[in-house]
Amino acid sequence: MSDLSLSDVSLRKRGRHHTLAAATVGVWMLIGPGIILARALGAPISWWTTVHSFTLGVLTTAILVYSTHFTEALTRTAGGDYRGVVTRVGLVQVGLVLLIVGKAGDDWGALADFAATLVIGAVLWHMAVIRSHLRRSLAGQFAVTVPFYLTAGAFLVVAGLLGNFAGRGVGDYAGMIAGHSRAAIWGFAFLTVLGTVITLLPTLSGTRISDLARRRCTRALILHGLGLSAVIVAHILVEPIWAGILQLLVVVAALLILQPVLAGVFSAGPTWSTSAVSVTAGLLWLIAVCAADAVSTLAGADPRHVTALLIPAFLAAGLLQLVLGVLLHLLPVLVGGGRARVLRARAAADRAGMARVLLINLGAVFILLAESGPARVVGLIMLGLGLFAHVAFLVPAVVRQHRTESS
């Protein structure tokens, strides 16, 4: 078994907050497709508003909650009440709603500025909390991964500022937006995943945590941070070929960590639950899309076109599949109750789980093979059905938890 268990931090006592996080993520996963449909029917909704419903509503919400939780677990620092986490998540939700309202068209106004400020403020507050836990750390063995969360937060702040400046006409718009998207995708989201899977994936699969991956953390983080910072500068200066070359350093940094993690999982004969398979598949998609983004940009493709082409695979098959895999692992926490109920919840999560995973991943392949046409539509439908089916297993658990607390 792995050296670190999620039960070490008394997840059961935090069921209410995991329920709130799961419910918020689920709501935005339902709203997002509605926004996509409305845009397809001609509503004046910008493409970035559509993307932000997933990146801020789903992913940022999940990352704020669970990176706080994992920081407390890894540093062995007590977590007080979760009012601070709830408030930060609330600020992001308000910021996202204001961004959708303030940027319903393509113009950037004062309301969008205020929305971006709320999100940036929430992230800065989150970083301060993470740093406080790191300074009070009682265990250094796994706390080495916590700086990934701090660096990820810094990249999201950079992404917010670049997006804000681009909306106000500062610099080359295409270059600024390319830098914005790379800072958010490969800085905030990907770094958070890398810092988490070192301990999370072995926990999900029932294998040991890789000592080699842990020892490589600092070097990989430095390489990733410097390489991605150079990528962002290259995009701002409208040097896409250099940006593509430098992004290969980000791929190398990720492989330094992921290679020993995946090697340990596959060689140890893991227990392949639906959650373990979902997280592993999502992880493989992320590294593949990062490499594809680098090579496409290096080959001279328009960075915004590359983003539009790869974003469904990155978001749905990569991050959303990974996040939902984690939530499925936490299903017993949402359900609550004794051991028998926990076992039933795990069995329910695995029932037809591989079919759902297959739908998601085959759908992503169809999307990448066709930029438009029936194959892409089929791929989107398969992706949507697979993700929706995952959510369908989480909603009853959230409802039961709410009823338990209300009674």
Buried (B, 14 or more C-beta within 10 A) or exposed (E): EBBBEBEEBEBEEBBBBBBBBBBBBBBBBEBBBEBBEEBEEEEEBBBBBBBBBBBBBBBBBBBBBBBBBBBBBBBBBEBEEBEBBBEBBBBBBBBBBBBBEBBBEEEBEEBBBBBBBBBBBBBBBBBEBBBEBBEEBEEEEBBBBBBBBBBBBBBBBBBBBBBBBBBEEEBBEBBBBBBBBBBBBBBBBBBBBBBBBBBBBBBBBBBEBBEEBBEBBEEBBEBBBBBBBBBBBBBBBBBBEBBBBBBBBBBBBBBBBBBBBBEBBEEEEBEBBBBBBBBBBBBBBBBBBBBBBBBBBBEEBBBBEBBBBBBBBBBBBBBBBBBBBBBBBBBBBBBBBEEEEBEBBBEBBBEEBBEBBBBBBBBBBBBBEBEEEEBBEBBBEBBBBBBBBBBEBBBBBBEBBBEBEEE
